[in-house]
């Protein structure tokens, strides 16, 4: 066995361990970066009639209004949730939602029900929820019957 083969046998395990540690740091770095995912409406959204489901892959988020309190529940635990009501001029007002009982249920009092002017009235809304490193967002219209 020549000296190059001996050196290769000695260095290969060290390089293997360093590569394993380096790849672990890289994967942890990539997992910590923010990723954006769009949420799609399953059909017509009517928050006042409790008929609005937004989906992205296996994540399903139900958004509805109950007695002046807008509620959000999801199939996965959320880290945070914020609802935006957009007026006719395009200006949005943020309503950060707070946890109800656990990370699956969120709520906040909003003027959505009070601002309803007539049947067929459409309100533009935005929802941003955060799950670990991913942010899910949706822009949709809530139309009442």
N, C-alpha and C positions, 0 to 999 in steps of 0.2 A: 504494500500500500504506500503510495507516494504522499508527499506532504500536502498536496492540494486536496486529495481525497480526505485526509484526516481533518484538514481545516474545514471542508464542506460538511462533514459529519458533525463537527463541533458547532458550527455556526447555524446550521439548518434549524435545530430546535429553538434557538434564540430568536431567529427571524420569524418562525411560526408563532411564537408567543407574542412578540411585538406586533405582528400583523393582526392577530386576534384582538388584542387590546386596542389597537388603532381603529379597527373596524367597529368595535363597540362604541368608542367615542364618536365616530362619524355617524353611526345610526342614532345615537342619542341626540346629537346636534340636529340632524334632519327631523327627528320626531318633535323637537322643541320649536320648530319654525311654524308660523301661522299658515294654515291652508284655508282657502275659501271654497265653499260649496254652495251652489244655488239650491233653493227649495222651490218645488213646483206645486201649484195648486192642483188638487184632484178634480176640480170642476169649479162650479160657481161657489164663491165664498159668501156666506151670510152669517156674520158673527152674532147678530141678535137672535137668530133662529138656531144657533149652535151648530152650524153646518159649514165648517171650514177646516180642511185637513191639508197640510203641506207635507210633501215628501221629498226625500233625497236618499235613494238607496233603501236601506232598511229602516232609516229614521223616519218616523211619522210624528208630526206635531199638530195637535188639535188646538185651534184658537177660537175662543167664543167669549161673549159678554153675558154676564149674569148679574142683573140688578145694579148696573153701573160699575161693576168690577170686571175688567178684562182678564181672562184666565187662559193659561197655556199649559197643556200637559203633553208629555212626549214619551216615546218608547225607550229612550235612553236618558240617564241622568244628565242634567245640564249644569254647567258651571255658572252661566249668567244668561239673562234674556232681557232684551230691550225692544219695546214696541214704539213705533213712530207713527203719529197721525199727521197726514199731510193735508194742508188746507188748499183752497182753490188757487192761491198764489204760488204754490210749490214749496212753501215754508213748512218744515216739519218740526213737530214738538215731540221730544223724547219722553217716554214713560218707562223708567227702569222697573222691571218686575222683580218682586221678592219671592223667596221660597215660601210655599204654603205649608206643607207638612214635610216634604222631602224634596230631593233634587229633581223629581219627575213632575212636580206641580208648582207653577209660578202664577202670581197674580199682582194686579195693581189697579187702583181706582182710575178710571179714565172717563172723559166726557163723551165717549162714543155714543151711548144711548141718548144722552141729553142733546147732542148735536143732530140727531136724526130729524130731518125736516119733513120728509114725505116718503110714501111708499115708492120704491124704485130709485131712491137716492143712493148714489155711489160715493164711497169714501175711499181715497187712496191710503194705503197703509204699508209700512215696512216693518219687518221683523228680523232681528239679528239675535241668534243664539250661539253660545260658545260651548263646545264640548272638548275638553282637553286642549290640544293645539289647533283644532279646527273651528272655523267660524262659518255658520250656515246663515244665509240671508235670503229674504224673499221680499218682493214688492208685488202687492196684489190689491184688488179692489174688493171692498165689502159692500155688497148690494143687498138692500132689504126688499122683501116682497111687498 
